[in-house]
Amino acid sequence: MTNNLIKNMLDDWEQHSSQVKEQVSTEVVLNKADLIKIEALAETYDLPPSDLLADLISSTLLGIEEQMPYVPGDKVIRVEEGEPIYEDVGRTPVYMAAKARLEQKQ
């Protein structure tokens, strides 16, 4: 039992350490009503407002990436299980290219 607790604690420390290394600071402008909501949530969950805001932004960005619509074009880019897969002509490829370019700059 104790070994499992220690392993979980070490895993948590490792994850936290990795996350801290990737953190950067940036200025965010919010309206007063949203700031009050952030501060109320932070107080409710006993978290620093900056941590709560970072989690909200991260979760929202993941949700946006998951829900970006696929817009099929006319060009077939591959065939999977006998079905043609058409080039995405929506905003997803533009976003993915910009993200890759910005990640390379880091």
Summary of the structure (lengths in Angstrom):
residues: 106
radius of gyration: 20.5
end to end distance: 42.0
largest distance: 59.7
contacts: 192
relative contact order: 0.06
helix: 63%
strand: 14%
